[in-house]
Amino acid sequence: MEVETALYIVPTPIGNLEDITLRAIRILKEVDGILAEDTRKTGILLKHLEISKPLSSYHIFNEHQTVKRIIERLHNGEKLALVSDAGTPVISDPGFLLVRECIANDIKVECLPGATAFVPALVNSGLPADKFIFEGFLPHKKGRQTRLNILAEEERTIILYESPHRLLKTLKQLGESLGTDRIALVARELTKIHEENARDTISELIKHFEAKAIKGEIVIVVEGKGK
């Protein structure tokens, strides 16, 4: 069955290229064009999948300027897919503005289920997964300490995204605000050959990562405050 005119939110693998659904592959083959965070990275995935489609750049630095143009394309009957570099678009990635504008313009939005980094990290942590809070990336400067102070009182399991060069700084600040005895997991290179899931107290995790080179995208999972 041919896809309808719509914006399709298509999750892509976070590492292992096998982690893409059959439905996602079909949608990518049937749409008229693909909106990509990084056209070079998406091009590599499409080549692996043997899919040839026009690629357009859509990222955090150009989304305000391009949303109107994309809405016009959809109004003209094009079927478009939005992908990020890895995982599900809109989750700590550009895309929110576009989805909101599609809804405001009565354009169908269909989000496919698929890969996202925080779910396997949460499951691998061994921490309570019935209730959790996803914070994404902490503010780099303004408001950072305020968020940390709020998280210090959070009773649910806490999930953060972080970059390799900020990991130690963030772990140390989490230790200062939440206590170095909190149990946490640092997951990196998820689904890749060198995947690591390091579980320990925050203080021990700091020692662990001070002694090694840190690479790969990172998810931090921290236990909530005990009652």
Accessible surface in RSA format (square Angstrom, percent):
REM  Atomic radii and reference values for relative SASA: ProtOr
REM  Chains: A
REM  Algorithm: Lee & Richards
REM  Probe-radius: 1.40
REM  Slices: 20
REM RES _ NUM      All-atoms   Total-Side   Main-Chain    Non-polar    All polar
REM                ABS   REL    ABS   REL    ABS   REL    ABS   REL    ABS   REL
RES MET A   1   207.32 107.4 145.10  96.0  62.22 148.1 118.39 100.7  88.93 117.8
RES GLU A   2   124.82  71.7 105.02  79.5  19.80  47.1  42.21  81.6  82.61  67.4
RES VAL A   3    11.94   7.9   2.70   2.4   9.24  22.3   8.33   7.2   3.61   9.8
RES GLU A   4   102.59  58.9  94.46  71.5   8.13  19.4  42.33  81.9  60.25  49.2
RES THR A   5    57.98  41.2  43.59  44.2  14.39  34.3  27.07  36.4  30.91  46.7
RES ALA A   6     0.00   0.0   0.00   0.0   0.00   0.0   0.00   0.0   0.00   0.0
RES LEU A   7     0.00   0.0   0.00   0.0   0.00   0.0   0.00   0.0   0.00   0.0
RES TYR A   8     5.23   2.4   5.23   3.0   0.00   0.0   2.23   1.7   3.01   3.7
RES ILE A   9     4.41   2.5   4.41   3.3   0.00   0.0   4.41   3.2   0.00   0.0
RES VAL A  10     0.00   0.0   0.00   0.0   0.00   0.0   0.00   0.0   0.00   0.0
RES PRO A  11     4.83   3.5   1.69   1.5   3.13  11.4   1.86   1.5   2.97  18.4
RES THR A  12     3.55   2.5   3.25   3.3   0.30   0.7   3.55   4.8   0.00   0.0
RES PRO A  13     9.96   7.3   2.13   1.9   7.83  28.5   2.13   1.8   7.83  48.7
RES ILE A  14    26.68  15.2  13.63  10.2  13.05  31.4  14.44  10.4  12.24  33.2
RES GLY A  15    23.74  29.3   0.00   N/A  23.74  29.3   6.29  17.3  17.45  39.1
RES ASN A  16    61.31  42.3  52.60  50.8   8.71  21.0  10.60  25.5  50.71  49.0
RES LEU A  17    68.43  38.1  62.90  45.0   5.54  13.9  62.90  44.2   5.54  14.9
RES GLU A  18   147.43  84.6 122.05  92.3  25.38  60.4  48.22  93.3  99.21  81.0
RES ASP A  19    63.37  44.4  49.83  49.6  13.54  32.0  20.51  48.3  42.86  42.7
RES ILE A  20    23.54  13.4   4.83   3.6  18.71  45.1   8.66   6.2  14.89  40.4
RES THR A  21    56.00  39.8  48.58  49.3   7.42  17.7  54.19  72.8   1.81   2.7
RES LEU A  22   154.49  86.0 146.14 104.5   8.35  21.0 146.50 102.9   7.98  21.5
RES ARG A  23    87.81  36.9  81.76  41.7   6.05  14.4  44.80  61.2  43.01  26.1
RES ALA A  24     0.69   0.6   0.69   1.1   0.00   0.0   0.69   1.0   0.00   0.0
RES ILE A  25    35.41  20.2  35.41  26.4   0.00   0.0  35.41  25.5   0.00   0.0
RES ARG A  26    90.94  38.2  88.14  44.9   2.79   6.7  49.74  68.0  41.20  25.0
RES ILE A  27     2.73   1.6   2.73   2.0   0.00   0.0   2.73   2.0   0.00   0.0
RES LEU A  28     1.11   0.6   1.11   0.8   0.00   0.0   1.11   0.8   0.00   0.0
RES LYS A  29   107.50  52.4  94.99  58.3  12.51  29.8  44.85  40.4  62.65  66.7
RES GLU A  30    55.70  32.0  39.93  30.2  15.77  37.5  24.51  47.4  31.20  25.5
RES VAL A  31     0.18   0.1   0.00   0.0   0.18   0.4   0.00   0.0   0.18   0.5
RES ASP A  32    64.35  45.1  51.25  51.0  13.10  31.0  16.89  39.7  47.46  47.3
RES GLY A  33     0.46   0.6   0.00   N/A   0.46   0.6   0.46   1.3   0.00   0.0
RES ILE A  34     0.87   0.5   0.04   0.0   0.82   2.0   0.04   0.0   0.82   2.2
RES LEU A  35     1.56   0.9   1.56   1.1   0.00   0.0   1.56   1.1   0.00   0.0
RES ALA A  36     0.00   0.0   0.00   0.0   0.00   0.0   0.00   0.0   0.00   0.0
RES GLU A  37    42.30  24.3  35.46  26.8   6.84  16.3   7.39  14.3  34.91  28.5
RES ASP A  38    28.97  20.3  24.18  24.1   4.79  11.3  12.07  28.4  16.90  16.9
RES THR A  39    47.51  33.8  41.89  42.5   5.62  13.4  15.44  20.7  32.07  48.5
RES ARG A  40   186.85  78.5 176.53  90.0  10.32  24.6  83.35 113.9 103.49  62.7
RES LYS A  41   114.71  56.0 107.23  65.8   7.49  17.8  61.64  55.5  53.07  56.5
RES THR A  42     6.26   4.5   2.95   3.0   3.31   7.9   4.63   6.2   1.63   2.5
RES GLY A  43    25.05  30.9   0.00   N/A  25.05  30.9  19.48  53.4   5.57  12.5
RES ILE A  44   118.74  67.6 114.80  85.5   3.94   9.5 116.47  83.9   2.27   6.2
RES LEU A  45    14.15   7.9  13.39   9.6   0.76   1.9  13.78   9.7   0.37   1.0
RES LEU A  46     7.77   4.3   7.77   5.6   0.00   0.0   7.77   5.5   0.00   0.0
RES LYS A  47   171.34  83.6 155.96  95.7  15.37  36.6 105.62  95.1  65.72  70.0
RES HIS A  48   103.31  56.5  76.39  53.1  26.92  68.9  53.01  54.6  50.30  58.5
RES LEU A  49    25.93  14.4  12.30   8.8  13.62  34.3  16.77  11.8   9.15  24.6
RES GLU A  50   157.56  90.5 125.19  94.7  32.37  77.1  48.49  93.8 109.06  89.0
RES ILE A  51    13.73   7.8   1.45   1.1  12.28  29.6   5.03   3.6   8.70  23.6
RES SER A  52   109.44  92.5  82.40 110.0  27.04  62.3  47.60 101.4  61.84  86.6
RES LYS A  53    58.47  28.5  42.11  25.8  16.36  39.0  13.81  12.4  44.66  47.6
RES PRO A  54    88.58  64.6  75.82  69.1  12.76  46.4  87.38  72.1   1.20   7.5
RES LEU A  55    57.80  32.2  26.30  18.8  31.50  79.2  26.30  18.5  31.50  84.8
RES SER A  56    36.53  30.9  30.97  41.3   5.56  12.8  20.88  44.5  15.64  21.9
RES SER A  57    51.57  43.6  37.89  50.6  13.68  31.5  31.00  66.0  20.57  28.8
RES TYR A  58     1.85   0.9   0.51   0.3   1.34   3.5   0.51   0.4   1.34   1.7
RES HIS A  59    49.40  27.0  49.40  34.3   0.00   0.0  30.00  30.9  19.41  22.6
RES ILE A  60   109.39  62.3  97.24  72.4  12.15  29.3  97.24  70.0  12.15  33.0
RES PHE A  61   169.83  85.0 146.07  90.5  23.76  61.8 151.78  92.0  18.05  51.7
RES ASN A  62    26.48  18.3  26.48  25.6   0.00   0.0  16.55  39.8   9.93   9.6
RES GLU A  63    19.40  11.1  19.04  14.4   0.36   0.8   0.00   0.0  19.40  15.8
RES HIS A  64   138.20  75.5 116.02  80.6  22.18  56.7  74.84  77.1  63.36  73.7
RES GLN A  65   120.16  67.2  98.93  72.3  21.22  50.5  60.05 127.8  60.10  45.6
RES THR A  66    11.79   8.4  11.79  12.0   0.00   0.0  11.79  15.8   0.00   0.0
RES VAL A  67    13.51   8.9  13.51  12.2   0.00   0.0  13.51  11.7   0.00   0.0
RES LYS A  68   152.85  74.6 148.24  91.0   4.61  11.0  94.51  85.1  58.34  62.1
RES ARG A  69   137.83  57.9 135.09  68.9   2.74   6.5  56.68  77.5  81.15  49.2
RES ILE A  70     7.13   4.1   7.13   5.3   0.00   0.0   7.13   5.1   0.00   0.0
RES ILE A  71    13.88   7.9  13.88  10.3   0.00   0.0  13.88  10.0   0.00   0.0
RES GLU A  72    88.88  51.0  87.16  65.9   1.72   4.1  35.54  68.7  53.34  43.6
RES ARG A  73    54.84  23.0  54.44  27.8   0.40   0.9  25.96  35.5  28.87  17.5
RES LEU A  74     4.14   2.3   0.00   0.0   4.14  10.4   0.00   0.0   4.14  11.1
RES HIS A  75   109.89  60.1  77.47  53.8  32.42  82.9  56.31  58.0  53.58  62.3
RES ASN A  76   125.95  86.9  89.19  86.2  36.76  88.5  26.49  63.7  99.47  96.1
RES GLY A  77    34.92  43.1   0.00   N/A  34.92  43.1  23.57  64.7  11.35  25.4
RES GLU A  78    51.29  29.4  49.97  37.8   1.32   3.1  23.10  44.7  28.18  23.0
RES LYS A  79    31.76  15.5  31.76  19.5   0.00   0.0  14.56  13.1  17.20  18.3
RES LEU A  80     0.00   0.0   0.00   0.0   0.00   0.0   0.00   0.0   0.00   0.0
RES ALA A  81     0.00   0.0   0.00   0.0   0.00   0.0   0.00   0.0   0.00   0.0
RES LEU A  82     2.74   1.5   2.74   2.0   0.00   0.0   2.74   1.9   0.00   0.0
RES VAL A  83     3.02   2.0   1.04   0.9   1.98   4.8   1.04   0.9   1.98   5.4
RES SER A  84     4.45   3.8   2.02   2.7   2.43   5.6   2.55   5.4   1.90   2.7
RES ASP A  85    49.24  34.5  29.49  29.4  19.74  46.7  14.70  34.6  34.54  34.4
RES ALA A  86    43.87  40.3  31.05  47.9  12.82  29.2  31.05  43.7  12.82  34.0
RES GLY A  87     3.04   3.8   0.00   N/A   3.04   3.8   3.04   8.4   0.00   0.0
RES THR A  88    22.17  15.8  19.30  19.6   2.86   6.8  15.34  20.6   6.82  10.3
RES PRO A  89     2.62   1.9   0.79   0.7   1.83   6.6   0.79   0.7   1.83  11.4
RES VAL A  90    48.88  32.2  35.82  32.4  13.06  31.5  35.82  31.1  13.06  35.4
RES ILE A  91    63.37  36.1  57.62  42.9   5.75  13.9  59.47  42.8   3.90  10.6
RES SER A  92    49.53  41.9   7.98  10.6  41.55  95.7  21.90  46.6  27.63  38.7
RES ASP A  93    39.57  27.7  22.20  22.1  17.36  41.1   6.02  14.2  33.55  33.5
RES PRO A  94    16.89  12.3   8.37   7.6   8.52  31.0  13.90  11.5   2.99  18.6
RES GLY A  95     0.27   0.3   0.00   N/A   0.27   0.3   0.00   0.0   0.27   0.6
RES PHE A  96   117.67  58.9 116.95  72.4   0.72   1.9 117.13  71.0   0.54   1.5
RES LEU A  97    28.12  15.7  27.99  20.0   0.13   0.3  27.99  19.7   0.13   0.3
RES LEU A  98     0.00   0.0   0.00   0.0   0.00   0.0   0.00   0.0   0.00   0.0
RES VAL A  99    30.22  19.9  30.22  27.4   0.00   0.0  30.22  26.3   0.00   0.0
RES ARG A 100   117.37  49.3 113.78  58.0   3.60   8.6  48.41  66.2  68.97  41.8
RES GLU A 101    58.77  33.7  58.77  44.5   0.00   0.0  10.04  19.4  48.73  39.8
RES CYS A 102     0.00   0.0   0.00   0.0   0.00   0.0   0.00   0.0   0.00   0.0
RES ILE A 103   114.24  65.0 103.17  76.9  11.07  26.7 106.40  76.6   7.85  21.3
RES ALA A 104    75.03  69.0  36.34  56.1  38.69  88.0  47.22  66.5  27.81  73.7
RES ASN A 105    51.26  35.3  38.79  37.5  12.47  30.0   6.45  15.5  44.81  43.3
RES ASP A 106   139.05  97.4 103.61 103.1  35.44  83.8  36.26  85.3 102.79 102.5
RES ILE A 107    18.91  10.8   9.65   7.2   9.27  22.3  13.63   9.8   5.28  14.3
RES LYS A 108    88.25  43.1  72.90  44.7  15.35  36.5  65.65  59.1  22.60  24.1
RES VAL A 109    44.94  29.6  16.11  14.6  28.83  69.5  16.11  14.0  28.83  78.2
RES GLU A 110    44.13  25.3  41.59  31.5   2.54   6.1  20.72  40.1  23.42  19.1
RES CYS A 111    76.86  58.1  52.06  58.1  24.79  58.3  27.47  69.6  49.39  53.3
RES LEU A 112     2.29   1.3   0.58   0.4   1.71   4.3   0.58   0.4   1.71   4.6
RES PRO A 113    97.99  71.4  84.90  77.4  13.09  47.6  96.98  80.1   1.01   6.3
RES GLY A 114    39.72  49.0   0.00   N/A  39.72  49.0  16.01  43.9  23.71  53.1
RES ALA A 115    24.46  22.5   7.73  11.9  16.73  38.1  19.44  27.4   5.02  13.3
RES THR A 116    24.25  17.3  19.87  20.1   4.38  10.4  17.64  23.7   6.62  10.0
RES ALA A 117    22.31  20.5  20.77  32.1   1.53   3.5  20.77  29.3   1.53   4.1
RES PHE A 118    28.00  14.0  28.00  17.3   0.00   0.0  28.00  17.0   0.00   0.0
RES VAL A 119    70.98  46.7  70.98  64.3   0.00   0.0  70.98  61.7   0.00   0.0
RES PRO A 120    45.19  32.9  39.49  36.0   5.69  20.7  45.07  37.2   0.11   0.7
RES ALA A 121     0.00   0.0   0.00   0.0   0.00   0.0   0.00   0.0   0.00   0.0
RES LEU A 122     7.68   4.3   7.21   5.2   0.48   1.2   7.21   5.1   0.48   1.3
RES VAL A 123   104.33  68.7  85.80  77.7  18.53  44.7  89.71  77.9  14.63  39.7
RES ASN A 124    48.79  33.6  40.94  39.6   7.85  18.9   4.80  11.5  43.99  42.5
RES SER A 125     8.57   7.2   0.12   0.2   8.45  19.5   0.12   0.2   8.45  11.8
RES GLY A 126    70.76  87.3   0.00   N/A  70.76  87.3  38.44 105.5  32.32  72.4
RES LEU A 127    23.18  12.9  15.47  11.1   7.71  19.4  15.77  11.1   7.42  20.0
RES PRO A 128    85.81  62.5  73.54  67.0  12.27  44.6  85.39  70.5   0.41   2.6
RES ALA A 129    49.23  45.3  30.76  47.5  18.47  42.0  31.32  44.1  17.90  47.4
RES ASP A 130   124.71  87.4  84.20  83.8  40.51  95.8  51.44 121.1  73.26  73.1
RES LYS A 131   141.85  69.2 135.19  83.0   6.65  15.8  82.92  74.6  58.93  62.8
RES PHE A 132    75.45  37.7  56.47  35.0  18.98  49.4  56.47  34.2  18.98  54.3
RES ILE A 133    33.16  18.9  30.06  22.4   3.09   7.5  33.16  23.9   0.00   0.0
RES PHE A 134    63.06  31.5  37.66  23.3  25.40  66.1  37.66  22.8  25.40  72.7
RES GLU A 135    37.22  21.4  16.31  12.3  20.91  49.8   4.89   9.5  32.32  26.4
RES GLY A 136     5.06   6.2   0.00   N/A   5.06   6.2   4.96  13.6   0.10   0.2
RES PHE A 137    90.41  45.2  69.51  43.1  20.89  54.4  69.56  42.2  20.85  59.7
RES LEU A 138     6.49   3.6   1.55   1.1   4.94  12.4   2.38   1.7   4.11  11.0
RES PRO A 139    46.67  34.0  34.94  31.8  11.73  42.6  46.49  38.4   0.17   1.1
RES HIS A 140    92.23  50.4  82.98  57.7   9.25  23.7  54.43  56.1  37.80  44.0
RES LYS A 141   183.89  89.7 163.03 100.0  20.86  49.7 112.87 101.6  71.02  75.6
RES LYS A 142   197.65  96.4 174.90 107.3  22.75  54.2 127.50 114.8  70.15  74.7
RES GLY A 143    33.80  41.7   0.00   N/A  33.80  41.7  23.87  65.5   9.93  22.2
RES ARG A 144    11.16   4.7  10.99   5.6   0.17   0.4  10.27  14.0   0.89   0.5
RES GLN A 145    93.62  52.3  90.18  65.9   3.44   8.2  57.18 121.7  36.43  27.6
RES THR A 146    79.88  56.8  77.17  78.2   2.71   6.5  47.24  63.4  32.64  49.3
RES ARG A 147    71.17  29.9  71.17  36.3   0.00   0.0  26.18  35.8  44.99  27.3
RES LEU A 148     0.33   0.2   0.33   0.2   0.00   0.0   0.33   0.2   0.00   0.0
RES ASN A 149    79.59  54.9  71.69  69.3   7.90  19.0  23.81  57.3  55.78  53.9
RES ILE A 150    85.40  48.6  78.05  58.1   7.35  17.7  83.04  59.8   2.36   6.4
RES LEU A 151     0.36   0.2   0.36   0.3   0.00   0.0   0.36   0.3   0.00   0.0
RES ALA A 152    14.95  13.7  12.37  19.1   2.58   5.9  12.37  17.4   2.58   6.8
RES GLU A 153   107.13  61.5  93.47  70.7  13.66  32.5  49.85  96.4  57.28  46.8
RES GLU A 154    25.41  14.6  20.30  15.4   5.11  12.2   5.66  11.0  19.75  16.1
RES GLU A 155    93.97  53.9  72.60  54.9  21.37  50.9  20.14  39.0  73.82  60.3
RES ARG A 156   104.40  43.8  99.91  50.9   4.49  10.7  28.48  38.9  75.91  46.0
RES THR A 157     2.54   1.8   0.73   0.7   1.81   4.3   0.00   0.0   2.54   3.8
RES ILE A 158     0.00   0.0   0.00   0.0   0.00   0.0   0.00   0.0   0.00   0.0
RES ILE A 159     0.00   0.0   0.00   0.0   0.00   0.0   0.00   0.0   0.00   0.0
RES LEU A 160     0.87   0.5   0.87   0.6   0.00   0.0   0.87   0.6   0.00   0.0
RES TYR A 161    25.18  11.8  23.66  13.5   1.53   4.0  20.39  15.3   4.79   5.9
RES GLU A 162     5.62   3.2   4.91   3.7   0.71   1.7   0.08   0.1   5.55   4.5
RES SER A 163    17.77  15.0  17.77  23.7   0.00   0.0  17.77  37.8   0.00   0.0
RES PRO A 164    33.55  24.4  30.02  27.4   3.53  12.8  30.23  25.0   3.32  20.6
RES HIS A 165   147.28  80.5 108.67  75.5  38.61  98.8  96.70  99.7  50.58  58.9
RES ARG A 166    54.11  22.7  53.70  27.4   0.41   1.0   8.12  11.1  45.99  27.9
RES LEU A 167     0.00   0.0   0.00   0.0   0.00   0.0   0.00   0.0   0.00   0.0
RES LEU A 168    45.63  25.4  44.76  32.0   0.87   2.2  44.76  31.4   0.87   2.3
RES LYS A 169    99.21  48.4  91.51  56.1   7.70  18.3  59.40  53.5  39.81  42.4
RES THR A 170     0.78   0.6   0.78   0.8   0.00   0.0   0.78   1.0   0.00   0.0
RES LEU A 171     0.05   0.0   0.05   0.0   0.00   0.0   0.05   0.0   0.00   0.0
RES LYS A 172    90.14  44.0  86.25  52.9   3.89   9.3  46.01  41.4  44.14  47.0
RES GLN A 173    38.88  21.7  38.68  28.3   0.20   0.5   9.79  20.8  29.09  22.1
RES LEU A 174     0.06   0.0   0.06   0.0   0.00   0.0   0.06   0.0   0.00   0.0
RES GLY A 175     4.78   5.9   0.00   N/A   4.78   5.9   0.40   1.1   4.39   9.8
RES GLU A 176   144.56  83.0 104.46  79.0  40.10  95.5  51.82 100.2  92.73  75.7
RES SER A 177    28.70  24.3   2.97   4.0  25.73  59.3   8.27  17.6  20.43  28.6
RES LEU A 178    15.48   8.6   0.00   0.0  15.48  38.9   2.84   2.0  12.63  34.0
RES GLY A 179    24.98  30.8   0.00   N/A  24.98  30.8  23.70  65.0   1.28   2.9
RES THR A 180    66.02  47.0  63.54  64.4   2.48   5.9  33.39  44.8  32.63  49.3
RES ASP A 181   110.50  77.4  98.01  97.6  12.49  29.5  41.11  96.8  69.39  69.2
RES ARG A 182    22.52   9.5  21.39  10.9   1.14   2.7   8.69  11.9  13.84   8.4
RES ILE A 183    69.42  39.5  69.42  51.7   0.00   0.0  69.42  50.0   0.00   0.0
RES ALA A 184     0.86   0.8   0.03   0.0   0.83   1.9   0.61   0.9   0.25   0.7
RES LEU A 185     0.56   0.3   0.56   0.4   0.00   0.0   0.56   0.4   0.00   0.0
RES VAL A 186     0.00   0.0   0.00   0.0   0.00   0.0   0.00   0.0   0.00   0.0
RES ALA A 187     0.20   0.2   0.00   0.0   0.20   0.4   0.00   0.0   0.20   0.5
RES ARG A 188    25.11  10.5  25.11  12.8   0.00   0.0   0.00   0.0  25.11  15.2
RES GLU A 189    29.82  17.1  27.29  20.6   2.52   6.0   2.45   4.7  27.37  22.3
RES LEU A 190    12.59   7.0   7.87   5.6   4.72  11.9   7.87   5.5   4.72  12.7
RES THR A 191    42.01  29.9  23.83  24.2  18.18  43.3  33.19  44.6   8.82  13.3
RES LYS A 192    91.69  44.7  77.19  47.4  14.51  34.5  43.70  39.3  48.00  51.1
RES ILE A 193   167.04  95.1 132.02  98.4  35.02  84.4 140.43 101.1  26.61  72.2
RES HIS A 194   132.20  72.3 123.24  85.7   8.96  22.9  83.52  86.1  48.69  56.7
RES GLU A 195    70.39  40.4  43.74  33.1  26.65  63.5  14.57  28.2  55.82  45.6
RES GLU A 196    30.52  17.5  26.53  20.1   3.99   9.5  23.68  45.8   6.83   5.6
RES ASN A 197    38.12  26.3  18.16  17.6  19.95  48.0   4.55  11.0  33.56  32.4
RES ALA A 198    13.83  12.7   6.63  10.2   7.19  16.4  13.83  19.5   0.00   0.0
RES ARG A 199   126.07  52.9  99.47  50.7  26.59  63.3  37.75  51.6  88.32  53.5
RES ASP A 200    61.58  43.1  54.86  54.6   6.72  15.9  11.74  27.6  49.84  49.7
RES THR A 201    31.60  22.5  31.60  32.0   0.00   0.0  30.24  40.6   1.36   2.1
RES ILE A 202     0.14   0.1   0.14   0.1   0.00   0.0   0.14   0.1   0.00   0.0
RES SER A 203    36.12  30.5  33.32  44.5   2.81   6.5  21.32  45.4  14.80  20.7
RES GLU A 204    71.17  40.9  67.78  51.3   3.39   8.1  19.58  37.9  51.59  42.1
RES LEU A 205     2.52   1.4   2.41   1.7   0.11   0.3   2.52   1.8   0.00   0.0
RES ILE A 206    23.10  13.1  23.10  17.2   0.00   0.0  23.10  16.6   0.00   0.0
RES LYS A 207   127.31  62.1 119.97  73.6   7.35  17.5  78.97  71.1  48.34  51.5
RES HIS A 208    74.90  40.9  63.74  44.3  11.16  28.5  50.29  51.8  24.60  28.6
RES PHE A 209     1.00   0.5   0.00   0.0   1.00   2.6   0.00   0.0   1.00   2.9
RES GLU A 210    97.04  55.7  64.76  49.0  32.27  76.8  24.27  46.9  72.76  59.4
RES ALA A 211    90.49  83.2  49.46  76.3  41.04  93.4  62.02  87.3  28.47  75.4
RES LYS A 212    72.96  35.6  52.13  32.0  20.83  49.6  44.46  40.0  28.50  30.4
RES ALA A 213    78.25  71.9  52.48  81.0  25.77  58.6  62.92  88.6  15.33  40.6
RES ILE A 214    34.09  19.4  13.79  10.3  20.30  48.9  13.85  10.0  20.25  54.9
RES LYS A 215   141.91  69.2 139.53  85.6   2.38   5.7  84.17  75.8  57.74  61.5
RES GLY A 216    18.76  23.1   0.00   N/A  18.76  23.1  10.97  30.1   7.79  17.4
RES GLU A 217   123.68  71.0 117.86  89.2   5.82  13.9  66.21 128.1  57.47  46.9
RES ILE A 218     4.58   2.6   0.00   0.0   4.58  11.0   0.00   0.0   4.58  12.4
RES VAL A 219     4.29   2.8   4.29   3.9   0.00   0.0   4.29   3.7   0.00   0.0
RES ILE A 220     0.00   0.0   0.00   0.0   0.00   0.0   0.00   0.0   0.00   0.0
RES VAL A 221     0.00   0.0   0.00   0.0   0.00   0.0   0.00   0.0   0.00   0.0
RES VAL A 222     0.04   0.0   0.04   0.0   0.00   0.0   0.04   0.0   0.00   0.0
RES GLU A 223    51.19  29.4  51.19  38.7   0.00   0.0   5.30  10.2  45.90  37.5
RES GLY A 224    13.82  17.0   0.00   N/A  13.82  17.0   0.78   2.1  13.04  29.2
RES LYS A 225    83.42  40.7  79.50  48.8   3.93   9.4  48.70  43.8  34.72  37.0
RES GLY A 226    64.06  79.0   0.00   N/A  64.06  79.0  40.91 112.3  23.15  51.8
RES LYS A 227   215.46 105.1 137.16  84.2  78.31 186.4 112.49 101.3 102.97 109.7
END  Absolute sums over single chains surface
CHAIN  1 A    11906.9       9554.9       2352.0       6724.0       5183.0
END  Absolute sums over all chains
TOTAL         11906.9       9554.9       2352.0       6724.0       5183.0
